[in-house]
Each structure stands twice: as C-alpha cells, then as structure tokens.
Amino acid sequence: MLGRLEVAIAAGLDVAIVTTPDDTHFAVASRLLEAGISVYLEMPMAITLEDCDRLLEVAERSGARLYVGHNMRHSAVVKQMKDLIDSGAIGEVKSIWCRHFVGNGGDYYFKDWHAERARVNSLLLQKATHDIDVIHLHCCPRARVLDPASFPVLPAC
C-alpha cells in the first residue's frame, strides 16, 4: 500500500481522502501530512490513543490540514438540532441521552477486516464516535464528563 502512496505523493496532490482499514490510518495519513498534503481521514483517526496523538503532532508540524471524517454532524437532522439549540427555541440543553443500536450485537458490522481485533479497536470506537461527536457538537462548550456510577439504576422495561 505504501508503494502506491508514494506514487500518489509524487503526483503532487493537494489533498487526499483516506478510507483505508483503521489499522493503516496512522501510517497512511502521517505520510501524506509529512508530504504537505492535507488529509480527510475517515474515523477513527487511529486504533491507539498514542497514534492519534502522534498524528496530531505530525499535522501541527507539517502545517497540512487534517479533518477527521465525522460525517454525521453534516446530516440535515443534526444541523436542524444544532439550529434549534443555538436559537434557544428549545431552551437550555441540560443533558443528552443517546442509545445506539447495532444489529445482532455487532455481528452485522464486524465482517471482513472489521472482525480482526488487531485491525480495529472496539464497536464503541467504530460506531459510537459519530454519536459522541454529535453530542459534543450540541453541548460544547458546556460538555463535561460524568461518572456513570453516579447514574440511578433504571428498572428493566
């Protein structure tokens, strides 16, 4: 893969879209950024926190732009929610509840390379990052981390 990457770099690209398997994100995106090529990187940035930090350092050092593809924030319904919140039409947001359903306990999603633990991190990283991004978009700068142990236990339905 990196051989083809060098060919792409030599072509003088201004920007690249990286949609390779998760475990290759750091290697591919960092090489592009080092070459001064701006990158749209499909989420997740990488499969380890250390590689995410290193990728941000490479982007900062290179001056090339890095955009992580949290595309759900650009959907019409999310934009409408943001407009309603920003306009004050629904009052002040005090909390957001998110329940994410993935068919068949994730079996539907974990096919091909997604099923190889060494190539991905978790279902949370794979799917819920979109939800977390949308929540962050709607709550910032008021977002804060809460201890789930402090939540009341709800009766089963």
C-alpha positions as CSV (number, residue, x, y, z in Angstrom):
1,M,0.0,0.0,0.0
2,L,2.8,2.4,0.9
3,G,4.3,2.0,-2.6
4,R,1.1,3.3,-4.2
5,L,1.1,6.0,-1.6
6,E,4.5,7.2,-2.7
7,V,3.2,7.3,-6.3
8,A,0.2,9.5,-5.1
9,I,2.5,11.8,-3.2
10,A,4.8,12.2,-6.3
11,A,1.7,13.2,-8.3
12,G,1.6,16.5,-6.4
13,L,-1.7,16.1,-4.7
14,D,-3.1,19.0,-2.6
15,V,-5.5,16.8,-0.6
16,A,-6.2,13.1,-0.1
17,I,-9.2,11.2,1.3
18,V,-8.1,8.2,3.4
19,T,-10.6,5.5,3.8
20,T,-8.3,2.5,4.3
21,P,-8.8,0.0,7.2
22,D,-8.4,1.5,10.6
23,D,-5.0,-0.1,11.4
24,T,-3.5,1.7,8.5
25,H,-4.8,5.2,9.2
26,F,-1.8,6.4,11.1
27,A,0.8,5.2,8.6
28,V,-1.1,6.5,5.5
29,A,-2.3,9.8,7.0
30,S,1.0,10.7,8.7
31,R,3.0,10.1,5.4
32,L,0.6,12.3,3.5
33,L,0.7,15.0,6.1
34,E,4.5,14.9,6.2
35,A,4.5,15.4,2.4
36,G,2.4,18.6,3.0
37,I,-0.8,17.0,1.7
38,S,-4.0,17.9,3.6
39,V,-6.0,14.8,4.6
40,Y,-9.7,14.0,5.1
41,L,-9.3,10.9,7.3
42,E,-12.3,8.6,7.8
43,M,-12.8,8.0,11.5
44,P,-11.3,6.7,13.7
45,M,-8.0,8.6,13.5
46,A,-6.1,5.5,14.5
47,I,-6.6,2.5,16.7
48,T,-4.5,3.7,19.6
49,L,-4.5,6.9,21.6
50,E,-0.8,7.2,21.1
51,D,-1.1,7.1,17.3
52,C,-3.9,9.7,17.5
53,D,-1.6,12.0,19.5
54,R,1.3,11.4,17.1
55,L,-0.9,12.1,14.1
56,L,-2.0,15.5,15.6
57,E,1.7,16.3,16.2
58,V,2.5,15.4,12.5
59,A,-0.3,17.6,11.3
60,E,0.8,20.5,13.5
61,R,4.4,20.2,12.4
62,S,3.6,19.9,8.7
63,G,1.1,22.7,8.5
64,A,-1.1,20.5,6.4
65,R,-4.8,20.2,7.4
66,L,-6.2,17.2,9.0
67,Y,-10.0,16.7,9.0
68,V,-11.4,13.6,10.8
69,G,-14.5,12.4,8.9
70,H,-17.3,12.7,11.4
71,N,-19.8,13.0,8.6
72,M,-22.9,12.5,10.7
73,R,-22.6,16.1,12.0
74,H,-23.3,17.3,8.5
75,S,-26.6,15.5,8.1
76,A,-29.8,17.6,7.8
77,V,-31.4,16.3,11.1
78,V,-28.2,17.1,13.1
79,K,-27.9,20.6,11.5
80,Q,-31.6,21.2,12.4
81,M,-31.0,20.1,16.0
82,K,-28.0,22.4,16.2
83,D,-30.0,25.3,14.9
84,L,-32.8,24.7,17.4
85,I,-30.3,24.6,20.3
86,D,-28.4,27.6,19.1
87,S,-31.5,29.7,18.6
88,G,-32.8,28.9,22.1
89,A,-36.0,27.5,20.6
90,I,-36.0,24.5,22.9
91,G,-34.4,26.2,26.0
92,E,-31.1,25.3,27.5
93,V,-29.9,21.8,26.9
94,K,-29.2,20.2,30.3
95,S,-28.4,16.7,29.1
96,I,-28.5,14.4,26.1
97,W,-29.4,10.8,26.1
98,C,-28.1,8.6,23.3
99,R,-29.0,5.0,22.6
100,H,-27.2,3.4,19.7
101,F,-28.5,0.2,18.2
102,V,-26.3,-2.1,16.2
103,G,-28.0,-5.1,14.7
104,N,-27.3,-8.6,16.1
105,G,-24.9,-7.3,18.8
106,G,-22.4,-6.1,16.3
107,D,-22.2,-9.3,14.3
108,Y,-23.8,-7.4,11.4
109,Y,-21.0,-4.8,11.5
110,F,-18.0,-7.0,12.3
111,K,-17.3,-8.6,8.9
112,D,-14.2,-8.6,6.7
113,W,-11.2,-6.7,8.3
114,H,-13.6,-5.2,11.0
115,A,-13.7,-8.6,12.6
116,E,-9.9,-8.8,13.2
117,R,-9.2,-7.4,16.7
118,A,-5.7,-6.4,15.7
119,R,-7.1,-4.1,12.9
120,V,-9.7,-2.3,14.9
121,N,-10.4,-1.2,18.4
122,S,-14.0,-1.6,19.5
123,L,-17.6,-1.2,18.5
124,L,-17.6,1.9,20.6
125,L,-14.7,3.4,18.5
126,Q,-16.2,2.2,15.3
127,K,-19.8,3.4,15.6
128,A,-20.4,5.5,18.7
129,T,-17.8,8.0,17.7
130,H,-20.4,9.6,15.5
131,D,-22.8,9.8,18.4
132,I,-20.1,11.3,20.7
133,D,-19.2,13.8,18.0
134,V,-22.8,14.9,17.6
135,I,-23.3,15.2,21.4
136,H,-20.1,17.2,21.7
137,L,-21.2,19.5,18.8
138,H,-24.5,20.2,20.6
139,C,-23.2,20.6,24.1
140,C,-19.9,22.5,23.7
141,P,-18.6,24.4,25.4
142,R,-20.7,23.0,28.2
143,A,-19.7,19.4,27.7
144,R,-18.3,17.6,30.7
145,V,-17.5,14.1,31.8
146,L,-19.8,12.4,34.3
147,D,-19.2,9.3,36.3
148,P,-21.6,6.6,35.1
149,A,-21.5,5.1,38.6
150,S,-23.4,8.1,39.8
151,F,-26.4,7.5,37.5
152,P,-29.5,5.9,39.0
153,V,-30.2,2.3,38.1
154,L,-33.4,2.2,36.0
155,P,-35.8,-0.7,36.2
156,A,-35.9,-3.1,33.2
157,C,-38.7,-2.5,30.8
